[in-house]
Amino acid sequence: MKDNNKNLIPFNKRSKEEHIEISRKGGIKSGEARRKKREQIDAIKLHNIAFKEEREKNLELQMNTIKLITELRNEANQILDDDLTLLIELLKQI
């Protein structure tokens, strides 16, 4: 690790032009990193919005299905009740 340290030159030992150039490159890389991070955050937000919308659609579909099943069950119960009443009436006549 000490071998790598000999390649380092402190800023106070560099020229003003070198300092400006290094700072400029650092600023460019920093901007790139911020943009990349922002894009990732935006992608996550977009995914979450789409997932939420899909989940809401699925929930609405499930609720509609439950309503339909309930209606069908009620109709079937009514038919069975009517049939049972008719059967009782027929049995009374016998």
DOKOLTI-745747 format. One record per atom (N, C-alpha, C, O): x negated, y, z; residue in one letter; atom name. Coordinates in nm, 2 decimals. Example, Ala and Ser with C-alpha at 12.3 -4.5 7.8 and 13.67 -1.06 7.14 Angstrom:
2
[r [-1.32,-0.57,0.78],A,N]
[r [-1.23,-0.45,0.78],A,CA]
[r [-1.32,-0.33,0.78],A,C]
[r [-1.42,-0.33,0.85],A,O]
[r [-1.28,-0.22,0.71],S,N]
[r [-1.37,-0.11,0.71],S,CA]
[r [-1.29,0.00,0.79],S,C]
[r [-1.34,0.11,0.80],S,O]
# end
This chain:
94
[r [-0.08,-0.12,0.00],M,N]
[r [0.00,0.00,0.00],M,CA]
[r [-0.09,0.12,0.00],M,C]
[r [-0.05,0.23,-0.06],M,O]
[r [-0.20,0.12,0.06],K,N]
[r [-0.29,0.24,0.07],K,CA]
[r [-0.34,0.27,-0.07],K,C]
[r [-0.36,0.39,-0.10],K,O]
[r [-0.35,0.17,-0.16],D,N]
[r [-0.40,0.20,-0.30],D,CA]
[r [-0.30,0.29,-0.37],D,C]
[r [-0.34,0.37,-0.45],D,O]
[r [-0.17,0.27,-0.35],N,N]
[r [-0.07,0.35,-0.41],N,CA]
[r [-0.07,0.50,-0.36],N,C]
[r [-0.05,0.59,-0.43],N,O]
[r [-0.11,0.51,-0.23],N,N]
[r [-0.11,0.65,-0.17],N,CA]
[r [-0.21,0.74,-0.23],N,C]
[r [-0.20,0.86,-0.23],N,O]
[r [-0.32,0.68,-0.28],K,N]
[r [-0.43,0.76,-0.34],K,CA]
[r [-0.38,0.83,-0.47],K,C]
[r [-0.44,0.93,-0.51],K,O]
[r [-0.27,0.78,-0.53],N,N]
[r [-0.22,0.84,-0.65],N,CA]
[r [-0.13,0.96,-0.62],N,C]
[r [-0.09,1.03,-0.71],N,O]
[r [-0.08,0.97,-0.50],L,N]
[r [0.01,1.08,-0.46],L,CA]
[r [-0.07,1.21,-0.45],L,C]
[r [-0.18,1.21,-0.39],L,O]
[r [-0.01,1.31,-0.50],I,N]
[r [-0.07,1.45,-0.49],I,CA]
[r [0.03,1.54,-0.42],I,C]
[r [0.14,1.55,-0.48],I,O]
[r [0.00,1.60,-0.31],P,N]
[r [0.10,1.68,-0.24],P,CA]
[r [0.13,1.80,-0.33],P,C]
[r [0.05,1.85,-0.41],P,O]
[r [0.26,1.86,-0.31],F,N]
[r [0.30,1.97,-0.39],F,CA]
[r [0.21,2.09,-0.37],F,C]
[r [0.19,2.17,-0.46],F,O]
[r [0.15,2.11,-0.25],N,N]
[r [0.06,2.23,-0.23],N,CA]
[r [-0.07,2.22,-0.30],N,C]
[r [-0.15,2.31,-0.31],N,O]
[r [-0.10,2.10,-0.36],K,N]
[r [-0.22,2.08,-0.44],K,CA]
[r [-0.19,2.08,-0.59],K,C]
[r [-0.28,2.06,-0.67],K,O]
[r [-0.06,2.09,-0.62],R,N]
[r [-0.03,2.09,-0.77],R,CA]
[r [-0.01,2.24,-0.81],R,C]
[r [0.00,2.33,-0.73],R,O]
[r [-0.02,2.25,-0.94],S,N]
[r [0.00,2.39,-1.00],S,CA]
[r [0.15,2.42,-1.00],S,C]
[r [0.24,2.33,-0.98],S,O]
[r [0.18,2.55,-1.01],K,N]
[r [0.32,2.60,-1.01],K,CA]
[r [0.40,2.53,-1.13],K,C]
[r [0.51,2.50,-1.11],K,O]
[r [0.33,2.52,-1.24],E,N]
[r [0.40,2.46,-1.36],E,CA]
[r [0.44,2.31,-1.33],E,C]
[r [0.54,2.26,-1.37],E,O]
[r [0.34,2.24,-1.27],E,N]
[r [0.37,2.10,-1.23],E,CA]
[r [0.49,2.09,-1.13],E,C]
[r [0.58,2.00,-1.15],E,O]
[r [0.48,2.18,-1.04],H,N]
[r [0.59,2.18,-0.93],H,CA]
[r [0.72,2.21,-1.00],H,C]
[r [0.82,2.14,-0.97],H,O]
[r [0.73,2.30,-1.09],I,N]
[r [0.86,2.33,-1.16],I,CA]
[r [0.90,2.22,-1.25],I,C]
[r [1.02,2.18,-1.25],I,O]
[r [0.81,2.15,-1.32],E,N]
[r [0.84,2.04,-1.40],E,CA]
[r [0.90,1.92,-1.32],E,C]
[r [1.00,1.86,-1.36],E,O]
[r [0.83,1.89,-1.21],I,N]
[r [0.87,1.78,-1.13],I,CA]
[r [1.01,1.81,-1.07],I,C]
[r [1.10,1.73,-1.06],I,O]
[r [1.03,1.93,-1.02],S,N]
[r [1.16,1.98,-0.97],S,CA]
[r [1.27,1.97,-1.07],S,C]
[r [1.38,1.92,-1.04],S,O]
[r [1.24,2.01,-1.19],R,N]
[r [1.34,2.01,-1.30],R,CA]
[r [1.38,1.86,-1.33],R,C]
[r [1.50,1.83,-1.34],R,O]
[r [1.28,1.77,-1.34],K,N]
[r [1.31,1.63,-1.37],K,CA]
[r [1.39,1.57,-1.25],K,C]
[r [1.49,1.49,-1.28],K,O]
[r [1.36,1.61,-1.13],G,N]
[r [1.44,1.56,-1.01],G,CA]
[r [1.58,1.61,-1.02],G,C]
[r [1.67,1.54,-0.99],G,O]
[r [1.60,1.74,-1.06],G,N]
[r [1.73,1.79,-1.07],G,CA]
[r [1.82,1.72,-1.18],G,C]
[r [1.94,1.70,-1.16],G,O]
[r [1.75,1.69,-1.29],I,N]
[r [1.82,1.62,-1.40],I,CA]
[r [1.86,1.48,-1.35],I,C]
[r [1.98,1.44,-1.37],I,O]
[r [1.77,1.41,-1.29],K,N]
[r [1.80,1.28,-1.24],K,CA]
[r [1.91,1.28,-1.13],K,C]
[r [2.00,1.20,-1.12],K,O]
[r [1.91,1.38,-1.05],S,N]
[r [2.01,1.40,-0.94],S,CA]
[r [2.15,1.42,-1.01],S,C]
[r [2.25,1.36,-0.96],S,O]
[r [2.15,1.51,-1.11],G,N]
[r [2.28,1.53,-1.18],G,CA]
[r [2.33,1.40,-1.25],G,C]
[r [2.45,1.38,-1.24],G,O]
[r [2.24,1.32,-1.30],E,N]
[r [2.28,1.20,-1.36],E,CA]
[r [2.34,1.10,-1.26],E,C]
[r [2.44,1.04,-1.28],E,O]
[r [2.27,1.10,-1.14],A,N]
[r [2.32,1.01,-1.04],A,CA]
[r [2.46,1.06,-0.99],A,C]
[r [2.55,0.97,-0.96],A,O]
[r [2.48,1.19,-0.97],R,N]
[r [2.61,1.24,-0.93],R,CA]
[r [2.72,1.21,-1.03],R,C]
[r [2.83,1.17,-0.99],R,O]
[r [2.69,1.23,-1.16],R,N]
[r [2.79,1.20,-1.26],R,CA]
[r [2.82,1.05,-1.26],R,C]
[r [2.94,1.02,-1.28],R,O]
[r [2.72,0.96,-1.25],K,N]
[r [2.75,0.82,-1.25],K,CA]
[r [2.83,0.78,-1.13],K,C]
[r [2.93,0.71,-1.14],K,O]
[r [2.80,0.84,-1.01],K,N]
[r [2.88,0.81,-0.89],K,CA]
[r [3.03,0.86,-0.91],K,C]
[r [3.12,0.79,-0.88],K,O]
[r [3.04,0.98,-0.97],R,N]
[r [3.18,1.04,-0.99],R,CA]
[r [3.25,0.95,-1.09],R,C]
[r [3.37,0.92,-1.07],R,O]
[r [3.19,0.90,-1.20],E,N]
[r [3.25,0.81,-1.29],E,CA]
[r [3.30,0.68,-1.22],E,C]
[r [3.41,0.63,-1.25],E,O]
[r [3.22,0.63,-1.13],Q,N]
[r [3.25,0.51,-1.06],Q,CA]
[r [3.37,0.53,-0.97],Q,C]
[r [3.46,0.45,-0.96],Q,O]
[r [3.37,0.64,-0.90],I,N]
[r [3.48,0.68,-0.81],I,CA]
[r [3.61,0.69,-0.90],I,C]
[r [3.72,0.65,-0.86],I,O]
[r [3.60,0.76,-1.01],D,N]
[r [3.72,0.78,-1.10],D,CA]
[r [3.77,0.65,-1.15],D,C]
[r [3.89,0.63,-1.16],D,O]
[r [3.68,0.56,-1.18],A,N]
[r [3.72,0.43,-1.23],A,CA]
[r [3.79,0.35,-1.12],A,C]
[r [3.89,0.28,-1.15],A,O]
[r [3.74,0.36,-1.00],I,N]
[r [3.81,0.29,-0.89],I,CA]
[r [3.95,0.35,-0.87],I,C]
[r [4.04,0.28,-0.84],I,O]
[r [3.96,0.48,-0.87],K,N]
[r [4.09,0.55,-0.85],K,CA]
[r [4.18,0.51,-0.96],K,C]
[r [4.30,0.48,-0.93],K,O]
[r [4.14,0.50,-1.08],L,N]
[r [4.22,0.47,-1.20],L,CA]
[r [4.27,0.32,-1.18],L,C]
[r [4.39,0.29,-1.20],L,O]
[r [4.18,0.23,-1.14],H,N]
[r [4.22,0.09,-1.11],H,CA]
[r [4.32,0.08,-1.00],H,C]
[r [4.42,0.01,-1.02],H,O]
[r [4.30,0.16,-0.90],N,N]
[r [4.40,0.15,-0.78],N,CA]
[r [4.53,0.21,-0.83],N,C]
[r [4.64,0.15,-0.78],N,O]
[r [4.54,0.31,-0.91],I,N]
[r [4.66,0.36,-0.96],I,CA]
[r [4.73,0.26,-1.04],I,C]
[r [4.85,0.23,-1.02],I,O]
[r [4.66,0.20,-1.13],A,N]
[r [4.72,0.09,-1.22],A,CA]
[r [4.77,-0.03,-1.14],A,C]
[r [4.87,-0.08,-1.16],A,O]
[r [4.69,-0.07,-1.04],F,N]
[r [4.72,-0.18,-0.95],F,CA]
[r [4.85,-0.14,-0.87],F,C]
[r [4.94,-0.23,-0.86],F,O]
[r [4.86,-0.02,-0.82],K,N]
[r [4.98,0.02,-0.75],K,CA]
[r [5.10,0.02,-0.83],K,C]
[r [5.21,-0.03,-0.79],K,O]
[r [5.09,0.07,-0.96],E,N]
[r [5.20,0.07,-1.05],E,CA]
[r [5.25,-0.07,-1.08],E,C]
[r [5.37,-0.10,-1.08],E,O]
[r [5.15,-0.16,-1.10],E,N]
[r [5.18,-0.30,-1.13],E,CA]
[r [5.25,-0.36,-1.02],E,C]
[r [5.35,-0.44,-1.03],E,O]
[r [5.20,-0.34,-0.90],R,N]
[r [5.26,-0.39,-0.78],R,CA]
[r [5.40,-0.34,-0.76],R,C]
[r [5.49,-0.42,-0.72],R,O]
[r [5.42,-0.21,-0.78],E,N]
[r [5.56,-0.16,-0.77],E,CA]
[r [5.65,-0.22,-0.87],E,C]
[r [5.77,-0.25,-0.84],E,O]
[r [5.60,-0.24,-0.99],K,N]
[r [5.69,-0.31,-1.10],K,CA]
[r [5.72,-0.45,-1.05],K,C]
[r [5.84,-0.49,-1.07],K,O]
[r [5.62,-0.52,-1.00],N,N]
[r [5.65,-0.66,-0.95],N,CA]
[r [5.75,-0.66,-0.84],N,C]
[r [5.84,-0.74,-0.83],N,O]
[r [5.74,-0.56,-0.75],L,N]
[r [5.83,-0.55,-0.64],L,CA]
[r [5.97,-0.52,-0.68],L,C]
[r [6.06,-0.58,-0.64],L,O]
[r [5.98,-0.43,-0.78],E,N]
[r [6.11,-0.40,-0.83],E,CA]
[r [6.17,-0.52,-0.90],E,C]
[r [6.29,-0.55,-0.89],E,O]
[r [6.09,-0.60,-0.98],L,N]
[r [6.14,-0.72,-1.04],L,CA]
[r [6.18,-0.82,-0.94],L,C]
[r [6.29,-0.89,-0.96],L,O]
[r [6.10,-0.84,-0.83],Q,N]
[r [6.14,-0.93,-0.73],Q,CA]
[r [6.27,-0.89,-0.66],Q,C]
[r [6.36,-0.97,-0.64],Q,O]
[r [6.29,-0.76,-0.64],M,N]
[r [6.42,-0.71,-0.57],M,CA]
[r [6.53,-0.74,-0.67],M,C]
[r [6.64,-0.78,-0.62],M,O]
[r [6.52,-0.71,-0.80],N,N]
[r [6.63,-0.74,-0.89],N,CA]
[r [6.66,-0.89,-0.90],N,C]
[r [6.78,-0.92,-0.91],N,O]
[r [6.56,-0.97,-0.89],T,N]
[r [6.58,-1.11,-0.90],T,CA]
[r [6.65,-1.16,-0.77],T,C]
[r [6.75,-1.24,-0.78],T,O]
[r [6.62,-1.10,-0.66],I,N]
[r [6.69,-1.14,-0.53],I,CA]
[r [6.83,-1.09,-0.54],I,C]
[r [6.92,-1.17,-0.50],I,O]
[r [6.86,-0.98,-0.59],K,N]
[r [7.00,-0.93,-0.61],K,CA]
[r [7.08,-1.02,-0.70],K,C]
[r [7.19,-1.06,-0.67],K,O]
[r [7.02,-1.06,-0.81],L,N]
[r [7.08,-1.15,-0.91],L,CA]
[r [7.11,-1.28,-0.84],L,C]
[r [7.22,-1.33,-0.86],L,O]
[r [7.02,-1.34,-0.77],I,N]
[r [7.04,-1.47,-0.71],I,CA]
[r [7.15,-1.46,-0.60],I,C]
[r [7.23,-1.55,-0.59],I,O]
[r [7.15,-1.35,-0.53],T,N]
[r [7.25,-1.33,-0.43],T,CA]
[r [7.39,-1.32,-0.49],T,C]
[r [7.49,-1.38,-0.45],T,O]
[r [7.40,-1.24,-0.60],E,N]
[r [7.53,-1.23,-0.67],E,CA]
[r [7.57,-1.37,-0.73],E,C]
[r [7.69,-1.40,-0.71],E,O]
[r [7.48,-1.44,-0.78],L,N]
[r [7.51,-1.58,-0.83],L,CA]
[r [7.56,-1.67,-0.72],L,C]
[r [7.65,-1.75,-0.74],L,O]
[r [7.49,-1.66,-0.61],R,N]
[r [7.53,-1.74,-0.50],R,CA]
[r [7.66,-1.71,-0.45],R,C]
[r [7.75,-1.80,-0.41],R,O]
[r [7.69,-1.58,-0.44],N,N]
[r [7.82,-1.53,-0.39],N,CA]
[r [7.93,-1.58,-0.49],N,C]
[r [8.04,-1.62,-0.45],N,O]
[r [7.91,-1.57,-0.62],E,N]
[r [8.00,-1.62,-0.72],E,CA]
[r [8.03,-1.77,-0.70],E,C]
[r [8.14,-1.82,-0.71],E,O]
[r [7.91,-1.84,-0.69],A,N]
[r [7.93,-1.98,-0.67],A,CA]
[r [8.00,-2.02,-0.55],A,C]
[r [8.09,-2.11,-0.55],A,O]
[r [7.98,-1.95,-0.44],N,N]
[r [8.05,-1.97,-0.31],N,CA]
[r [8.20,-1.94,-0.33],N,C]
[r [8.29,-2.02,-0.28],N,O]
[r [8.23,-1.84,-0.41],Q,N]
[r [8.37,-1.80,-0.43],Q,CA]
[r [8.44,-1.91,-0.51],Q,C]
[r [8.56,-1.95,-0.49],Q,O]
[r [8.37,-1.96,-0.62],I,N]
[r [8.42,-2.07,-0.70],I,CA]
[r [8.45,-2.19,-0.62],I,C]
[r [8.55,-2.26,-0.63],I,O]
[r [8.35,-2.23,-0.53],L,N]
[r [8.37,-2.34,-0.44],L,CA]
[r [8.48,-2.32,-0.35],L,C]
[r [8.56,-2.42,-0.32],L,O]
[r [8.50,-2.20,-0.29],D,N]
[r [8.61,-2.18,-0.20],D,CA]
[r [8.74,-2.19,-0.28],D,C]
[r [8.84,-2.25,-0.22],D,O]
[r [8.75,-2.14,-0.40],D,N]
[r [8.87,-2.14,-0.48],D,CA]
[r [8.90,-2.29,-0.51],D,C]
[r [9.02,-2.33,-0.50],D,O]
[r [8.80,-2.36,-0.55],D,N]
[r [8.82,-2.51,-0.58],D,CA]
[r [8.86,-2.58,-0.46],D,C]
[r [8.95,-2.67,-0.47],D,O]
[r [8.80,-2.55,-0.35],L,N]
[r [8.84,-2.62,-0.22],L,CA]
[r [8.98,-2.59,-0.19],L,C]
[r [9.06,-2.68,-0.15],L,O]
[r [9.02,-2.46,-0.20],T,N]
[r [9.16,-2.43,-0.17],T,CA]
[r [9.26,-2.50,-0.27],T,C]
[r [9.36,-2.55,-0.22],T,O]
[r [9.22,-2.51,-0.39],L,N]
[r [9.30,-2.58,-0.49],L,CA]
[r [9.31,-2.73,-0.46],L,C]
[r [9.42,-2.79,-0.47],L,O]
[r [9.20,-2.79,-0.42],L,N]
[r [9.20,-2.93,-0.38],L,CA]
[r [9.28,-2.95,-0.26],L,C]
[r [9.35,-3.05,-0.26],L,O]
[r [9.28,-2.86,-0.16],I,N]
[r [9.36,-2.88,-0.04],I,CA]
[r [9.51,-2.87,-0.08],I,C]
[r [9.59,-2.95,-0.03],I,O]
[r [9.54,-2.78,-0.17],E,N]
[r [9.68,-2.77,-0.21],E,CA]
[r [9.73,-2.89,-0.29],E,C]
[r [9.84,-2.94,-0.27],E,O]
[r [9.64,-2.95,-0.37],L,N]
[r [9.67,-3.07,-0.44],L,CA]
[r [9.69,-3.19,-0.35],L,C]
[r [9.78,-3.27,-0.36],L,O]
[r [9.60,-3.20,-0.25],L,N]
[r [9.61,-3.30,-0.15],L,CA]
[r [9.74,-3.29,-0.07],L,C]
[r [9.80,-3.39,-0.03],L,O]
[r [9.79,-3.17,-0.04],K,N]
[r [9.91,-3.15,0.03],K,CA]
[r [10.03,-3.20,-0.05],K,C]
[r [10.13,-3.25,0.01],K,O]
[r [10.02,-3.18,-0.18],Q,N]
[r [10.13,-3.22,-0.26],Q,CA]
[r [10.14,-3.38,-0.27],Q,C]
[r [10.25,-3.43,-0.31],Q,O]
[r [10.04,-3.44,-0.25],I,N]
[r [10.04,-3.59,-0.26],I,CA]
[r [10.11,-3.66,-0.14],I,C]
[r [10.12,-3.78,-0.14],I,O]
# end
